[in-house]
């Protein structure tokens, strides 16, 4: 399944969606259903994410546990549907100026927060502004930075004026951070968890569990089939699998791939695999030695046996990566970029260029990063040794990995869900100074292309720019991306759903509102 081939709007579709949006808003977002959904029941799901430092501040969400919570409790202006297309959510429709630098979004009427307060254009403005400004610590800061001004027209239209054209702007507003909360003074009320989504948050224990009940006043009647849900953070893979097999939970993510086939043989359990943009990485801090030297970075990229990781860590549920975050199914994937393969001699060559015969590095890993991350680091250690790279692997604890290890230590294991469009992925994780630029990489040419590609409306010219950006990230950047991983989850046959989205794990992390009980 591909995000882009599944129905991304073309430029004309982006710039003229008023009529189409009005039609799409009346259609089920889940696509064709395997069965007719029915209401009722309680759904209990365990995820291999979540930590005690999690917060309800949408600008700080960084794992699948909080994504699932956010998609259930809150709404956004736009939504990525199961087929990869963009559809209206809290916005009924949108239209843009000819150069795509000014966007007008008509806000849906009749939407209320769980507390009963009607959603207004002021709430929308305050919610997006929460991520803007020099003092913002939001991970969405880089993707909203091009917004120069947000104004309103009447009581139903929000106008975004950008620093330059951006044909992908409606997709940007589907980002999981950009939820609409109640305006509160000059900020928003995020602490109460009062959203306008299809489920009401009844209890929130960070890193442990959350409880939800269906929102009886939600504006849509084609979502939120179960009466109540419980979301559990069970980071330990064995414990999560046991919970499913014993019937304590109805579904889990991050299935142990080496045991996926065996798990699927259990009566009443179904294993599901969906290909998307998820990729597993090893990020080097390019602002710290020895990773300031691109020769060292290149040596480490040629010192990893990518196919071995796909075979032994993903067990075939994925494909090799090429040190950039754009998936093969995406619109501007560089089909002509030379694929890196395991080459100890070339790695030694780059070490020589750095004036070294060998080098000692430390890689920090934890299965909190991704399932099998520690084993992947050990395999990396073995392959790198042949290239003169002595890699010390440090197994880090699962709890607190994202707050205490990631972007704190100089070389770490990481997972990324990817983003629907190239600009969003690059702006989030590779733009100089971005909050989640976990390699701290800065490149003037890349920065120039990032701005120009975003504003370019000619598809061929835009493709050339994104191809060059992938080349820059792959051969000068600070992230080793050895593999793209399918989303592999498992569920009880008591749970039913339609077509599965591939933009995030477990149906785009919208399982709570899209799934129902048999």
C-alpha positions as CSV (number, residue, x, y, z in Angstrom):
1,X,0.0,0.0,0.0
2,X,1.4,3.4,-0.9
3,X,0.6,6.8,0.6
4,X,1.1,8.6,-2.7
5,X,-0.3,6.2,-5.2
6,X,-3.3,5.9,-2.9
7,X,-4.7,9.2,-4.0
8,X,-2.6,12.3,-3.1
9,X,-4.3,15.4,-4.5
10,X,-2.4,16.9,-7.5
11,X,-1.7,20.6,-7.6
12,X,-5.0,21.4,-9.3
13,X,-6.7,19.4,-6.6
14,X,-4.9,21.3,-3.9
15,X,-5.6,24.7,-5.3
16,X,-9.3,24.1,-6.0
17,X,-10.8,21.9,-3.4
18,X,-13.9,23.9,-2.3
19,X,-16.4,21.8,-4.3
20,X,-14.5,18.5,-3.9
21,X,-14.1,19.1,-0.2
22,X,-17.8,19.6,0.3
23,X,-18.5,16.3,-1.4
24,X,-15.7,14.4,0.4
25,X,-16.9,15.6,3.7
26,X,-20.1,13.6,3.3
27,X,-18.2,10.3,2.5
28,X,-16.9,7.7,5.0
29,X,-13.2,8.4,5.5
30,X,-12.5,4.7,6.1
31,X,-13.0,3.7,2.5
32,X,-14.7,0.5,1.5
33,X,-15.8,-1.4,4.6
34,X,-15.3,-5.2,4.9
35,X,-18.5,-5.4,6.9
36,X,-21.2,-2.9,7.9
37,X,-19.9,-1.3,11.1
38,X,-21.9,-1.6,14.2
39,X,-21.9,0.3,17.5
40,X,-21.2,-1.0,21.0
41,X,-18.6,-2.8,23.0
42,X,-15.3,-2.0,24.7
43,X,-12.0,-2.0,22.8
44,X,-8.7,-2.6,24.7
45,X,-5.4,-2.0,22.9
46,X,-1.8,-2.3,24.0
47,X,0.9,-0.3,22.3
48,X,4.7,-0.6,22.5
49,X,5.0,3.2,23.2
50,X,4.4,5.6,26.0
51,X,6.5,6.9,28.8
52,X,5.9,8.6,32.2
53,X,7.1,12.0,30.8
54,X,4.3,12.1,28.2
55,X,2.2,15.2,28.3
56,X,-1.1,16.4,26.8
57,X,0.6,19.3,25.2
58,X,0.2,18.5,21.5
59,X,3.5,20.2,20.6
60,X,5.4,17.6,22.7
61,X,3.8,14.4,21.3
62,X,6.5,12.0,20.1
63,X,5.3,8.5,20.2
64,X,2.4,6.3,19.0
65,X,0.7,6.2,22.3
66,X,0.2,9.9,22.3
67,X,-0.7,9.9,18.6
68,X,-3.5,7.4,19.2
69,X,-4.8,9.5,22.1
70,X,-4.6,12.7,20.1
71,X,-6.4,11.4,17.1
72,X,-9.2,10.2,19.3
73,X,-9.6,13.2,21.6
74,X,-8.9,16.0,19.2
75,X,-9.7,17.2,15.6
76,X,-7.5,18.8,12.9
77,X,-8.4,20.9,9.9
78,X,-7.6,18.1,7.5
79,X,-7.2,14.4,7.6
80,X,-5.3,11.8,5.7
81,X,-7.8,9.1,4.7
82,X,-7.2,5.4,4.5
83,X,-6.3,5.6,0.8
84,X,-3.7,8.3,1.3
85,X,-5.8,11.1,0.0
86,X,-6.5,14.3,1.9
87,X,-10.1,15.0,3.1
88,X,-11.7,17.7,5.2
89,X,-12.1,17.3,8.9
90,X,-12.7,20.4,11.0
91,X,-12.4,22.4,7.8
92,X,-15.2,22.0,5.3
93,X,-13.2,23.2,2.4
94,X,-10.2,25.3,1.3
95,X,-8.9,27.3,-1.6
96,X,-5.7,29.0,-2.4
97,X,-4.3,32.0,-4.3
98,X,-2.7,31.3,-7.7
99,X,0.7,31.2,-6.2
100,X,-0.4,29.0,-3.2
101,X,0.9,31.6,-0.7
102,X,-2.5,32.5,0.7
103,X,-4.9,29.8,1.9
104,X,-8.5,30.2,3.0
105,X,-10.1,27.5,5.1
106,X,-13.8,27.4,5.7
107,X,-14.4,26.1,9.2
108,X,-17.1,23.5,9.9
109,X,-20.2,24.7,11.8
110,X,-21.8,22.8,14.6
111,X,-18.6,21.4,16.1
112,X,-18.4,21.5,19.9
113,X,-15.7,20.6,22.4
114,X,-16.4,17.9,25.0
115,X,-17.2,20.6,27.5
116,X,-20.0,21.8,25.2
117,X,-18.2,25.0,24.0
118,X,-18.7,25.6,20.3
119,X,-15.5,25.5,18.2
120,X,-14.7,28.9,16.7
121,X,-12.2,30.4,14.3
122,X,-10.5,32.0,17.3
123,X,-9.8,28.5,18.6
124,X,-8.3,27.5,15.3
125,X,-6.0,30.5,15.2
126,X,-4.9,30.1,18.8
127,X,-4.2,26.4,18.3
128,X,-1.9,26.9,15.3
129,X,-0.2,29.8,17.0
130,X,0.6,27.5,19.9
131,X,3.3,26.0,17.7
132,X,4.6,29.3,16.2
133,X,7.1,31.9,17.4
134,X,10.6,32.0,18.6
135,X,9.7,30.8,22.1
136,X,7.8,27.7,20.9
137,X,9.2,24.3,21.9
138,X,6.7,22.5,19.7
139,X,8.1,19.8,17.4
140,X,5.7,21.2,14.8
141,X,7.5,24.5,14.9
142,X,9.4,24.0,11.6
143,X,6.4,23.0,9.6
144,X,4.4,26.1,10.7
145,X,7.3,28.5,10.4
146,X,6.4,29.5,6.9
147,X,3.1,30.9,8.2
148,X,3.6,34.7,8.4
149,X,0.1,35.7,9.5
150,X,-3.2,34.1,10.5
151,X,-6.4,36.1,10.2
152,X,-10.1,35.5,10.1
153,X,-12.9,36.5,7.8
154,X,-16.3,36.5,9.5
155,X,-17.1,33.7,11.8
156,X,-16.3,30.8,9.5
157,X,-13.0,31.4,7.6
158,X,-9.4,31.3,8.6
159,X,-6.8,32.8,6.3
160,X,-3.2,31.6,6.3
161,X,-0.6,33.9,4.6
162,X,2.7,32.1,4.0
163,X,6.2,33.4,3.3
164,X,6.0,31.7,0.0
165,X,3.9,29.3,-2.1
166,X,3.3,25.8,-0.6
167,X,1.2,23.4,-2.7
168,X,1.3,20.9,0.2
169,X,0.0,23.3,2.9
170,X,-3.4,21.5,3.4
171,X,-1.4,18.3,4.0
172,X,0.7,20.1,6.6
173,X,-2.4,20.9,8.6
174,X,-3.2,17.2,9.0
175,X,0.0,16.8,11.2
176,X,-0.8,15.1,14.4
177,X,0.5,17.9,16.5
178,X,-1.8,20.5,15.0
179,X,-5.0,19.8,16.9
180,X,-7.6,22.4,17.6
181,X,-8.0,23.1,21.3
182,X,-10.0,25.8,23.1
183,X,-8.4,29.3,23.0
184,X,-7.4,30.5,26.5
185,X,-6.1,34.0,26.8
186,X,-3.1,34.2,24.5
187,X,-2.7,30.5,24.5
188,X,-4.8,27.3,24.4
189,X,-6.2,25.0,27.0
190,X,-4.4,21.7,26.5
191,X,-4.0,20.6,30.1
192,X,-7.7,19.7,30.5
193,X,-7.8,17.3,27.5
194,X,-11.0,19.0,26.4
195,X,-11.1,18.2,22.7
196,X,-13.6,18.1,19.9
197,X,-12.7,14.6,18.7
198,X,-14.9,11.4,18.6
199,X,-13.8,10.2,22.1
200,X,-13.8,11.9,25.5
201,X,-10.6,11.4,27.6
202,X,-11.8,10.1,31.0
203,X,-8.4,9.2,32.5
204,X,-4.8,9.8,31.6
205,X,-1.9,8.1,33.3
206,X,1.3,8.9,31.3
207,X,3.2,5.8,30.3
208,X,0.6,3.5,31.9
209,X,-3.0,3.7,30.6
210,X,-5.8,6.0,29.3
211,X,-9.5,5.6,29.2
212,X,-12.0,7.0,26.7
213,X,-15.8,7.1,26.1
214,X,-17.5,7.9,22.9
215,X,-18.4,11.5,22.4
216,X,-22.2,11.5,22.1
217,X,-22.2,15.0,20.6
218,X,-19.6,14.5,17.9
219,X,-20.4,16.1,14.6
220,X,-19.8,12.9,12.6
221,X,-21.9,9.7,12.7
222,X,-19.5,7.5,10.5
223,X,-16.8,7.1,13.2
224,X,-16.5,6.0,16.8
225,X,-18.2,2.7,16.8
226,X,-17.3,1.3,20.2
227,X,-18.7,2.7,23.4
228,X,-15.4,2.9,25.2
229,X,-11.7,2.3,24.8
230,X,-8.7,1.6,26.9
231,X,-5.2,2.4,25.7
232,X,-2.3,0.6,27.5
233,X,1.4,1.3,27.3
234,X,3.1,-2.1,27.4
235,X,6.5,-1.4,26.0
236,X,7.8,-4.9,26.7
237,X,7.2,-6.9,23.6
238,X,6.7,-10.3,25.3
239,X,4.2,-8.9,27.8
240,X,2.3,-7.1,25.0
241,X,2.1,-10.3,22.9
242,X,1.0,-12.4,26.0
243,X,-1.7,-9.8,26.7
244,X,-3.2,-10.4,23.2
245,X,-2.9,-14.2,23.3
246,X,-4.5,-14.4,26.7
247,X,-7.4,-12.1,25.6
248,X,-6.5,-9.3,28.0
249,X,-6.3,-6.9,25.0
250,X,-7.9,-6.9,21.6
251,X,-5.0,-5.6,19.6
252,X,-1.3,-4.8,19.8
253,X,1.2,-3.0,17.6
254,X,4.9,-3.7,16.9
255,X,4.5,-7.5,16.7
256,X,7.7,-9.5,17.3
257,X,8.5,-10.1,13.6
258,X,10.4,-13.3,14.2
259,X,7.4,-14.8,15.9
260,X,4.7,-13.2,13.7
261,X,4.0,-16.4,11.8
262,X,3.6,-18.4,15.0
263,X,1.4,-15.7,16.5
264,X,-0.9,-15.8,13.5
265,X,-1.5,-19.5,14.0
266,X,-3.2,-18.8,17.3
267,X,-7.0,-19.3,16.9
268,X,-8.8,-16.0,16.8
269,X,-5.7,-13.9,16.1
270,X,-4.9,-12.1,12.9
271,X,-1.5,-10.6,12.0
272,X,-1.6,-7.6,9.6
273,X,1.2,-6.0,7.6
274,X,1.0,-2.6,5.9
275,X,3.9,-1.0,3.9
276,X,4.3,2.8,4.3
277,X,6.9,5.4,5.2
278,X,8.0,4.1,8.5
279,X,11.8,3.8,8.7
280,X,14.3,2.9,11.3
281,X,17.5,4.9,11.7
282,X,20.7,5.5,13.6
283,X,21.2,9.2,14.2
284,X,24.7,10.8,14.6
285,X,25.1,14.2,16.2
286,X,26.9,16.1,13.5
287,X,27.8,18.8,16.0
288,X,29.9,16.4,18.1
289,X,33.1,14.6,17.2
290,X,33.8,12.4,15.5
291,X,30.5,12.9,13.6
292,X,31.4,16.4,12.5
293,X,33.5,14.8,9.7
294,X,31.3,13.6,6.8
295,X,34.0,11.0,6.0
296,X,33.2,9.3,9.3
297,X,29.5,9.5,8.6
298,X,29.9,7.9,5.2
299,X,32.1,5.2,6.6
300,X,29.3,4.3,9.1
301,X,26.8,4.3,6.3
302,X,28.8,1.8,4.2
303,X,29.6,-0.2,7.3
304,X,26.0,-1.4,7.9
305,X,24.7,-4.5,6.2
306,X,21.2,-3.3,5.2
307,X,19.9,-6.5,3.7
308,X,20.9,-8.4,6.8
309,X,18.9,-6.1,8.9
310,X,15.8,-6.4,6.7
311,X,16.2,-10.2,6.8
312,X,17.0,-10.6,10.5
313,X,15.3,-7.7,12.2
314,X,12.3,-7.2,9.9
315,X,12.1,-10.8,8.8
316,X,11.2,-9.6,5.3
317,X,8.5,-7.2,6.5
318,X,10.2,-4.2,4.9
319,X,12.9,-3.0,2.5
320,X,16.4,-1.6,2.5
321,X,16.8,2.2,3.0
322,X,19.2,4.5,1.4
323,X,20.0,7.1,4.1
324,X,17.1,9.4,3.3
325,X,13.6,9.4,4.7
326,X,11.5,9.4,1.5
327,X,9.7,6.1,0.8
328,X,9.6,4.3,-2.6
329,X,5.9,5.0,-3.0
330,X,6.2,8.7,-2.5
331,X,5.6,11.2,-5.3
332,X,9.2,12.6,-5.5
333,X,11.2,9.5,-4.5
334,X,14.6,9.6,-6.2
335,X,14.7,6.5,-8.5
336,X,18.2,7.3,-9.8
337,X,20.1,7.7,-6.5
338,X,22.7,5.0,-6.2
339,X,21.6,2.5,-3.6
340,X,24.2,2.0,-0.8
341,X,25.2,-1.5,-0.1
342,X,27.4,-3.1,2.5
343,X,31.0,-2.3,1.5
344,X,33.7,-2.6,4.1
345,X,36.4,-1.5,1.7
346,X,34.5,1.7,0.8
347,X,34.0,2.3,4.5
348,X,37.8,1.9,5.1
349,X,38.4,4.4,2.2
350,X,36.3,7.0,4.0
351,X,38.2,6.4,7.2
352,X,41.4,6.9,5.3
353,X,40.0,10.2,4.0
354,X,39.5,11.2,7.7
355,X,43.1,10.2,8.4
356,X,42.2,7.1,10.3
357,X,42.8,3.3,10.1
358,X,40.1,2.5,12.6
359,X,37.7,4.3,14.9
360,X,35.8,3.7,18.2
361,X,32.2,4.8,18.4
362,X,29.4,4.1,20.9
363,X,25.8,3.4,19.7
364,X,23.0,3.7,22.2
365,X,20.0,1.5,21.5
366,X,16.8,0.3,23.2
367,X,13.8,-1.6,22.0
368,X,11.8,1.5,22.9
369,X,13.3,2.9,19.7
370,X,11.9,0.1,17.6
371,X,11.3,-3.6,17.9
372,X,14.6,-5.4,17.7
373,X,16.6,-2.2,17.9
374,X,19.2,-3.7,20.3
375,X,19.6,-6.8,18.1
376,X,20.0,-4.4,15.1
377,X,22.7,-2.5,16.9
378,X,24.6,-5.8,17.6
379,X,24.4,-6.8,13.9
380,X,25.6,-3.3,13.0
381,X,28.4,-3.8,15.4
382,X,29.5,-7.0,13.7
383,X,29.3,-5.7,10.2
384,X,31.1,-2.4,11.1
385,X,34.0,-4.3,12.6
386,X,35.0,-5.6,9.2
387,X,35.4,-1.9,8.2
388,X,37.7,-1.0,11.0
389,X,34.8,0.5,13.1
390,X,34.8,-0.6,16.7
391,X,31.3,-0.1,17.8
392,X,30.4,-0.3,21.5
393,X,26.6,-1.0,21.9
394,X,24.9,0.3,25.0
395,X,21.5,-1.1,25.8
396,X,19.4,1.7,27.3
397,X,16.3,1.3,29.4
398,X,13.0,1.6,27.6
399,X,11.3,4.1,29.9
400,X,12.7,7.6,29.4
401,X,14.6,6.6,26.2
402,X,13.1,9.5,24.2
403,X,13.6,12.1,26.9
404,X,17.0,11.0,28.3
405,X,18.8,9.3,25.4
406,X,17.5,10.4,22.0
407,X,19.1,13.7,21.0
408,X,21.1,13.6,24.2
409,X,23.6,10.9,23.3
410,X,25.7,11.3,20.1
411,X,24.7,8.1,18.3
412,X,21.2,6.6,18.9
413,X,18.7,4.2,17.4
414,X,15.4,5.9,16.3
415,X,12.2,5.1,14.5
416,X,10.2,7.5,12.3
417,X,6.7,7.1,10.9
418,X,7.5,9.3,8.0
419,X,5.2,12.0,6.7
420,X,2.7,12.2,3.8
421,X,4.7,14.7,1.8
422,X,8.4,15.3,1.3
423,X,8.4,18.9,2.6
424,X,6.8,17.9,5.9
425,X,9.4,15.1,6.5
426,X,12.4,17.3,5.6
427,X,11.1,20.3,7.6
428,X,10.4,18.2,10.7
429,X,13.7,16.3,10.9
430,X,16.3,17.8,8.6
431,X,15.8,21.5,8.6
432,X,18.6,23.3,10.4
433,X,17.6,24.0,14.0
434,X,14.4,22.0,13.8
435,X,13.3,20.6,17.2
436,X,13.5,17.0,16.0
437,X,16.6,17.4,13.7
438,X,18.2,14.5,15.7
439,X,21.5,14.7,13.7
440,X,21.8,18.5,14.3
441,X,22.7,18.6,10.6
442,X,22.8,22.0,8.8
443,X,23.5,22.4,5.1
444,X,23.1,25.7,3.2
445,X,22.2,24.1,-0.1
446,X,19.6,21.9,1.5
447,X,18.0,24.9,3.3
448,X,17.9,26.8,0.0
449,X,16.2,23.9,-1.8
450,X,13.8,23.3,1.1
451,X,12.3,26.8,0.6
452,X,12.4,26.8,-3.2
453,X,10.8,23.3,-3.6
454,X,8.0,24.2,-1.3
455,X,7.0,27.1,-3.4
456,X,7.6,25.6,-6.8
457,X,4.4,24.7,-8.6
458,X,6.1,23.1,-11.7
459,X,6.1,19.4,-10.9
460,X,9.2,18.6,-13.0
461,X,11.3,21.4,-11.3
462,X,10.0,20.4,-7.9
463,X,11.1,16.8,-8.5
464,X,14.6,17.9,-9.5
465,X,14.9,19.8,-6.2
466,X,13.6,16.9,-4.0
467,X,15.9,14.5,-5.8
468,X,18.9,16.7,-5.0
469,X,17.7,17.0,-1.4
470,X,17.6,13.2,-1.0
471,X,21.1,13.0,-2.4
472,X,22.3,15.7,0.1
473,X,20.8,13.9,3.1
474,X,22.0,10.5,1.9
475,X,25.6,11.4,1.2
476,X,26.2,14.4,3.5
477,X,23.6,14.0,6.3
478,X,24.1,12.6,9.7
479,X,21.5,9.8,9.7
480,X,22.0,6.1,8.8
481,X,18.7,4.8,7.4
482,X,19.2,1.1,6.7
483,X,15.6,0.0,6.4
484,X,12.0,0.9,5.8
485,X,9.7,-1.2,8.0
486,X,6.2,-2.3,7.3
487,X,3.6,-1.6,10.1
488,X,3.0,-5.1,11.6
489,X,0.2,-5.4,14.2
490,X,-2.0,-8.1,15.4
491,X,-5.6,-8.2,16.6
492,X,-8.4,-10.5,17.8
493,X,-10.9,-11.6,15.2
494,X,-13.5,-10.0,17.5
495,X,-12.2,-6.6,16.0
496,X,-13.2,-5.6,12.5
497,X,-12.0,-2.7,10.2
498,X,-12.0,-1.6,6.6
499,X,-9.1,-0.7,4.5
500,X,-6.0,0.1,6.6
501,X,-4.3,3.4,6.3
502,X,-0.5,3.4,6.0
503,X,0.5,6.9,7.1
504,X,1.0,5.7,10.7
505,X,0.8,2.4,12.6
506,X,-2.5,0.7,13.2
507,X,-4.7,2.4,10.6
508,X,-3.0,5.8,10.8
509,X,-3.4,5.6,14.6
510,X,-7.1,6.2,14.1
511,X,-8.1,2.7,15.1
512,X,-10.1,4.0,18.0
513,X,-12.6,5.7,15.7
514,X,-12.3,3.5,12.7
515,X,-12.5,-0.1,14.2
516,X,-15.6,-1.9,15.6
517,X,-16.4,-5.1,17.4
518,X,-17.7,-8.1,15.4
